[in-house]
Amino acid sequence: MKPYLIIGLLAVLLPAWGQNLQEASPLPYRSYMKGVLTGNKAYAAQQLNVSLAEAEIASAKVFNNPELSVAYAYNDDRRLKMGQSATLGLSKEFKPGRRGAALRLASSRKAVEEALLEDHFQQLRAESTLAYLKALEASALWRLRESMYRQISRLATADSLRCLKGELSAVEAARSKIVAEQARNALRQAESELFNACAALNLWMGVDEKAGHFLPQGSLETATRNFDEAALLDAAVERRADLCAALKDVDVARKAQDLARKERNMPFSLSLEYNYNTRVRNEIAPAPAYNGLTLGVSVPLPFSNRNKGALQAAALRLRQAEYNYEQACLEVRSSVVQSLRSYRSLEAQTQSYDQGLLRNAQTLLDGNLRRYEKGEVSLLDVMDAKRAYDEVYTSYVQTSYQRLAALVLLERNAGFWDIDLPESPKK
């Protein structure tokens, strides 16, 4: 009989079972999102792309450097007395229109990076919220497994005492112990999944595991939302950051095409030289010392302009960017319609649980537990009621998570955000 007395200790040891969870710091949704925006390393790295684009604008403003030349000539002055000369020159190449086109292209690229940063922010906000919702789902399922374990533990303890008094067979008491062990294993699995989900929150916030774990404080139950499909589609085209980036990418391709045209403009160089020549003492052609000033213009012969490959490539990239933008518009509209339908379907499924399904399953379980304690029903009846309640509540929690996840995806796809989660779960 002693093995059955061990069951009685389970209810005493249960508070220690969740000790690690009790040590976790509570984390409301708003505090979590603040931590994500300030600590996420990928977002911080993405922000540097805007700074890099600003550096490229500064680089595009630079003028090309002039050239300074110095020359010396020795005209066999020792033997023929032809004198010596020195030349100091300054020259600079000019490419009409190229600097302005490059500056406009760099500015457009910065606008693209800003749009991509906003898109990264929207994606980060949605994905980190999904991770938080997943942790809430795991927390709700852990509470369910804990509650079921407490009930089965008390039941097994009572059965062990009844067995000692001779009111219950050893077989029935052993069956209660097996059921309690199964519930305990289910609790262990739920706790493991909860810890894994909470560890993911540390990753999103950029917090090291050594800093401890955080336990989400919130509820998967939120008010019903109603959306107008046409308004969502119009808003998505205006607000989606990735769509804005695709449109700005078209502008970048257009500015790159303009730069390719400006690259074909004929460059020219201006030069200025100062010459000093010493006296020529040659008897045949004597000459006094003199200074000279030379102004020159050089223009390359534009034979390479006959090759229009760069212009054709720029035109093709522009057309490619336009196709990408048109495809992005179609994908945005499709994603909004699909996510709206998913949300409405899951909203209807969630309401079916609120309309009595959960309450009926709970009533059935409580009733069978009371009747089992009085000996009116068998343990099999209790297990059937427990299994039904477990399946119904688990399905309810999962559906509630999927409903909120669909809402997150809907708002992300539509380009707006007003999601907030209550801090206290429903009792």
C-alpha positions as a printed Julia matrix, in Angstrom:
427×3 Matrix{Float64}:
   0.0    0.0     0.0
   2.94   2.36    0.52
   3.3    3.23   -3.2
  -0.16   4.75   -3.13
   0.75   6.99   -0.22
   3.33   8.67   -2.46
   0.46  10.09   -4.46
  -0.56  12.09   -1.44
   2.73  13.95   -1.51
   2.2   15.2    -5.07
  -0.15  17.95   -4.03
   2.36  19.08   -1.4
   5.25  19.1    -3.86
   3.27  20.86   -6.58
   4.08  24.45   -5.5
   7.78  23.66   -6.01
   6.99  22.42   -9.5
   6.42  25.95  -10.78
   9.26  27.54   -8.79
  11.23  28.49  -11.88
   8.17  30.12  -13.38
   7.61  32.12  -10.22
  11.17  33.45  -10.49
  10.48  34.79  -14.0
   9.87  38.54  -14.19
   6.39  39.63  -15.33
   6.46  41.28  -18.73
   3.46  43.34  -19.91
   3.03  43.73  -23.66
   3.89  47.43  -23.78
   7.09  46.94  -21.82
   7.99  44.06  -24.1
   7.5   46.11  -27.27
   9.54  48.94  -25.81
  12.33  46.46  -25.12
  12.11  45.12  -28.67
  12.42  48.56  -30.26
  15.35  49.58  -28.08
  17.24  46.29  -27.84
  16.7   44.31  -31.03
  20.08  43.98  -32.73
  18.75  43.36  -36.23
  16.7   46.57  -36.06
  19.74  48.51  -34.84
  21.77  47.14  -37.76
  19.01  48.09  -40.2
  19.03  51.66  -38.9
  22.68  51.96  -39.96
  21.62  51.57  -43.6
  20.06  55.04  -43.45
  23.29  56.46  -42.06
  25.22  54.73  -44.84
  22.88  56.29  -47.41
  23.5   59.72  -45.87
  27.25  59.1   -46.17
  26.76  58.25  -49.85
  24.96  61.57  -50.36
  27.91  63.38  -48.78
  30.24  61.42  -51.04
  28.23  62.36  -54.14
  28.63  66.06  -53.31
  32.41  65.93  -53.7
  33.96  67.55  -56.78
  36.73  65.73  -58.58
  40.19  67.03  -57.69
  42.29  69.26  -59.96
  45.71  68.07  -61.09
  48.97  69.89  -60.4
  51.97  69.16  -62.62
  55.62  70.26  -62.44
  58.15  69.75  -65.25
  61.81  70.62  -65.78
  63.73  70.62  -69.1
  67.5   70.64  -69.61
  68.36  71.6   -73.2
  72.07  70.56  -73.28
  72.88  73.9   -71.77
  76.46  72.99  -70.84
  77.55  72.06  -74.36
  75.21  73.94  -76.71
  74.23  76.81  -74.37
  70.49  76.19  -75.14
  69.29  77.08  -71.65
  66.87  75.39  -69.25
  63.12  75.61  -68.56
  60.58  74.82  -65.79
  56.82  74.38  -66.14
  54.1   74.54  -63.48
  50.64  73.38  -64.63
  47.13  73.12  -63.21
  44.33  71.16  -64.91
  40.83  69.94  -64.07
  38.36  67.62  -65.79
  34.67  68.54  -66.01
  31.76  66.12  -66.59
  28.65  68.21  -67.24
  25.54  67.0   -65.37
  27.16  63.97  -63.75
  27.52  65.31  -60.2
  23.93  66.53  -60.01
  22.6   63.23  -61.37
  24.72  61.24  -58.89
  23.49  63.44  -56.03
  19.85  62.89  -57.0
  20.44  59.14  -57.25
  22.03  59.03  -53.79
  19.09  60.98  -52.34
  16.63  58.51  -53.9
  18.56  55.59  -52.47
  18.36  57.16  -49.04
  14.58  57.42  -49.44
  14.48  53.72  -50.28
  16.53  52.86  -47.19
  14.19  54.92  -45.02
  11.2   53.06  -46.47
  12.94  49.73  -45.95
  13.69  50.7   -42.35
  10.01  51.44  -41.81
   9.14  48.11  -43.41
  11.64  46.35  -41.15
  10.02  48.09  -38.19
   6.55  46.94  -39.26
   7.78  43.38  -39.76
   9.63  43.42  -36.44
   6.58  44.73  -34.61
   4.36  42.02  -36.09
   6.78  39.11  -35.67
   7.72  40.04  -32.11
   4.03  40.35  -31.26
   3.43  36.88  -32.67
   6.22  35.58  -30.42
   4.55  37.27  -27.43
   1.18  35.74  -28.36
   2.85  32.33  -28.67
   4.2   32.75  -25.15
   0.71  33.7   -23.94
  -0.67  30.57  -25.59
   2.0   28.45  -23.91
   1.25  30.13  -20.58
  -2.49  29.44  -20.9
  -1.86  25.8   -21.79
   0.55  25.48  -18.86
  -2.13  26.81  -16.49
  -4.56  24.28  -17.95
  -2.12  21.4   -17.43
  -1.37  22.64  -13.9
  -5.06  22.79  -13.03
  -5.69  19.33  -14.46
  -2.71  17.94  -12.56
  -3.96  19.42   -9.29
  -7.37  17.85   -9.79
  -6.0   14.45  -10.76
  -3.44  14.62   -7.94
  -6.16  15.25   -5.37
  -8.19  12.45   -6.91
  -5.26  10.02   -6.76
  -4.53  11.01   -3.16
  -8.13  10.35   -2.18
  -8.09   7.01   -3.98
  -4.94   5.94   -2.13
  -6.65   6.7     1.18
  -9.79   4.87    0.12
  -7.65   1.92   -0.85
  -6.05   1.89    2.62
  -9.53   1.84    4.16
 -10.59  -0.99    1.92
 -13.18   1.13    0.11
 -11.4    0.88   -3.25
  -9.53  -1.9    -4.97
  -5.77  -1.72   -5.5
  -6.32  -1.88   -9.25
  -8.46   1.26   -9.23
  -5.95   3.06   -7.03
  -3.12   2.05   -9.35
  -5.11   3.34  -12.31
  -5.49   6.71  -10.56
  -1.74   6.83  -10.02
  -1.09   6.17  -13.7
  -3.47   8.95  -14.67
  -1.73  11.32  -12.23
   1.68  10.46  -13.67
   0.38  11.12  -17.18
  -0.96  14.49  -16.06
   2.39  15.25  -14.45
   4.24  14.46  -17.69
   1.83  16.66  -19.6
   2.58  19.44  -17.13
   6.31  18.96  -17.64
   5.89  19.2   -21.4
   3.77  22.35  -21.07
   6.37  23.91  -18.8
   9.14  23.13  -21.29
   7.17  24.7   -24.13
   6.47  27.76  -21.99
  10.14  28.23  -21.15
  11.08  27.93  -24.83
   8.47  30.51  -25.77
   9.71  32.86  -23.04
  13.32  32.38  -24.18
  12.25  33.61  -27.62
  11.11  36.88  -26.01
  14.66  37.44  -24.74
  15.93  37.04  -28.29
  13.5   39.61  -29.69
  14.45  42.11  -26.97
  18.17  41.49  -27.42
  18.51  40.33  -23.8
  21.01  37.65  -22.85
  19.73  34.48  -21.2
  21.88  35.26  -18.17
  19.63  38.23  -17.43
  16.82  35.84  -16.53
  13.5   34.94  -18.08
  10.34  36.94  -18.56
   6.78  35.7   -18.25
   4.17  37.42  -20.46
   1.33  39.13  -18.64
  -1.71  39.32  -20.84
  -4.75  37.63  -22.26
  -5.64  36.09  -25.6
  -9.16  37.42  -25.21
  -9.78  40.73  -26.95
 -12.82  42.53  -28.28
 -14.25  41.65  -31.67
 -13.03  43.84  -34.51
 -14.99  44.78  -37.61
 -13.19  45.85  -40.78
 -14.3   47.23  -44.12
 -12.52  45.38  -46.91
 -12.5   48.26  -49.38
 -11.11  50.68  -46.78
  -8.4   48.19  -45.84
  -7.34  47.76  -49.47
  -7.11  51.5   -50.03
  -5.2   52.0   -46.79
  -2.77  49.19  -47.58
  -1.72  50.78  -50.87
  -1.0   54.05  -49.08
   0.55  52.77  -45.84
   2.52  49.63  -46.62
   6.18  50.49  -46.18
   7.39  47.74  -48.5
   5.09  49.06  -51.22
   6.45  52.54  -50.62
   9.96  51.12  -50.91
   9.07  49.41  -54.2
   7.71  52.7   -55.54
  10.82  54.55  -54.46
  12.9   51.84  -56.08
  11.27  52.81  -59.36
  12.47  56.36  -58.75
  15.96  55.04  -58.03
  15.95  53.17  -61.35
  14.79  56.33  -63.1
  17.54  58.38  -61.48
  20.08  55.69  -62.39
  18.91  55.91  -66.0
  19.38  59.67  -65.92
  22.88  59.19  -64.51
  23.68  56.75  -67.31
  22.68  59.43  -69.81
  24.78  62.04  -68.06
  27.74  59.66  -68.11
  27.62  59.89  -71.9
  27.96  63.68  -71.88
  31.26  64.74  -73.4
  33.77  65.59  -70.65
  36.42  68.24  -71.15
  39.53  69.39  -69.33
  40.88  72.9   -68.81
  44.58  73.43  -68.2
  46.75  76.39  -67.3
  50.56  76.27  -67.47
  53.27  78.72  -66.47
  56.67  78.36  -68.2
  60.01  79.92  -67.26
  62.88  79.67  -69.76
  66.45  80.73  -68.99
  68.63  82.72  -71.39
  69.91  80.89  -74.49
  73.6   81.71  -75.09
  73.97  79.73  -78.29
  75.82  81.78  -80.96
  73.53  80.6   -83.77
  70.14  81.23  -82.06
  70.57  83.33  -78.93
  67.44  84.24  -76.92
  66.75  86.13  -73.73
  65.12  84.57  -70.68
  61.34  84.75  -70.78
  58.1   83.66  -69.07
  55.27  81.81  -70.84
  51.6   81.23  -70.05
  49.55  78.49  -71.73
  45.79  77.94  -71.56
  44.43  74.7   -73.03
  41.22  72.75  -73.54
  41.15  69.01  -74.23
  38.12  67.04  -75.4
  38.05  63.23  -75.86
  36.68  61.77  -79.05
  33.4   60.06  -78.04
  33.74  56.85  -80.05
  32.66  54.77  -77.02
  29.24  56.45  -77.06
  28.33  54.27  -80.0
  27.97  51.46  -77.45
  24.55  51.95  -75.8
  24.69  48.93  -73.51
  24.67  51.01  -70.32
  21.59  52.94  -71.46
  19.78  49.75  -72.41
  20.62  48.14  -69.06
  19.35  51.23  -67.19
  16.1   51.18  -69.18
  15.61  47.48  -68.45
  16.22  48.01  -64.73
  13.62  50.77  -64.75
  11.09  48.52  -66.41
  11.97  45.74  -63.99
  11.37  48.05  -61.01
   7.99  49.05  -62.47
   7.0   45.39  -62.84
   8.12  44.69  -59.26
   5.98  47.56  -57.99
   2.93  46.37  -59.92
   3.43  42.85  -58.58
   3.84  44.2   -55.06
   0.52  46.04  -55.38
  -1.22  42.82  -56.39
   0.41  40.89  -53.55
  -0.61  43.53  -51.01
  -4.24  43.43  -52.08
  -4.25  39.62  -52.1
  -2.63  39.4   -48.66
  -5.17  41.82  -47.17
  -8.14  39.87  -48.56
  -6.74  36.53  -47.41
  -5.8   37.71  -43.92
  -9.22  39.38  -43.49
 -11.01  36.15  -44.39
  -8.8   34.19  -42.01
  -9.5   36.61  -39.19
 -13.27  36.52  -39.74
 -13.26  32.72  -39.8
 -11.23  32.45  -36.6
 -13.38  35.12  -34.95
 -16.47  33.02  -35.63
 -14.76  29.91  -34.28
 -13.76  31.72  -31.09
 -17.3   32.94  -30.51
 -18.56  29.35  -30.66
 -16.45  28.59  -27.58
 -17.74  31.67  -25.77
 -21.34  30.61  -26.43
 -21.29  27.76  -23.92
 -18.92  25.12  -25.26
 -16.27  25.78  -22.62
 -18.83  26.12  -19.85
 -20.51  22.84  -20.76
 -17.21  20.96  -20.83
 -16.26  22.4   -17.43
 -19.65  21.5   -15.97
 -19.33  17.94  -17.26
 -15.87  17.53  -15.74
 -16.81  19.01  -12.36
 -19.92  16.88  -12.2
 -18.09  13.67  -12.93
 -15.41  14.5   -10.36
 -18.05  14.98   -7.65
 -19.9   11.82   -8.65
 -16.64   9.85   -8.7
 -15.81  10.96   -5.16
 -19.24   9.63   -4.15
 -18.63   6.39   -6.01
 -21.45   6.99   -8.5
 -19.29   6.83  -11.67
 -16.11   5.03  -12.65
 -12.68   6.5   -13.22
 -13.18   5.89  -16.95
 -16.11   8.33  -16.94
 -13.95  10.93  -15.21
 -11.16  10.41  -17.73
 -13.57  10.81  -20.63
 -14.83  14.09  -19.16
 -11.27  15.23  -18.47
 -10.2   14.36  -22.01
 -13.16  16.23  -23.46
 -12.48  19.33  -21.36
  -8.77  19.19  -22.13
  -9.42  18.97  -25.86
 -12.04  21.73  -25.83
  -9.97  24.15  -23.74
  -6.77  23.41  -25.67
  -8.59  23.99  -28.93
 -10.03  27.21  -27.5
  -6.6   28.51  -26.48
  -5.09  27.58  -29.83
  -7.98  29.15  -31.74
  -7.71  32.32  -29.65
  -4.0   32.5   -30.46
  -4.65  31.91  -34.15
  -7.35  34.6   -34.11
  -5.0   37.2   -32.62
  -2.2   36.06  -34.93
  -4.56  36.57  -37.87
  -5.35  40.04  -36.55
  -1.64  40.83  -36.33
  -1.08  39.67  -39.91
  -4.15  41.59  -41.09
  -2.96  44.86  -39.59
   0.58  44.27  -40.85
  -0.69  43.56  -44.35
  -2.98  46.58  -44.25
  -0.19  48.85  -43.04
  -1.68  50.09  -39.76
  -1.31  49.13  -36.11
  -3.52  49.59  -33.06
  -3.03  46.28  -31.26
  -2.85  46.3   -27.49
  -3.23  43.39  -25.1
  -4.86  43.42  -21.66
  -2.37  42.7   -18.91
  -4.47  40.26  -16.87
  -5.66  36.89  -18.16
  -9.24  35.94  -17.66
  -9.8   33.84  -14.54
